[in-house]
Amino acid sequence: MEHMTPIELGNSGSSAAIPHLIKFLKSDQPNDVRLAASAIRKLSSQHREKCTSSIPHLIKAMDTDRPQV
């Protein structure tokens, strides 16, 4: 999973993708951040408990002047 994109991680359906998506939330690339947030939302329908670990990182990612997260 280390070399997967945020889209691929979200489509994987695996809770193991969540730590990798959290790394993307810290990216300098706005599109990676936006796609990682979207992928976490997608995974939350199957892995709600595991996705809660991403909440602090999602909140931090929202602290930006960028129009989308």
Sequence and secondary structure as in RCSB ss.txt:
>XXXX:A:sequence
MEHMTPIELGNSGSSAAIPHLIKFLKSDQPNDVRLAASAIRKLSSQHREKCTSSIPHLIKAMDTDRPQV
>XXXX:A:secstr
 TT  HHHHHHH  GGGHHHHHHHHT S HHHHHHHHHHHHHHHTT HHHHGGGHHHHHHHTSSSSS  
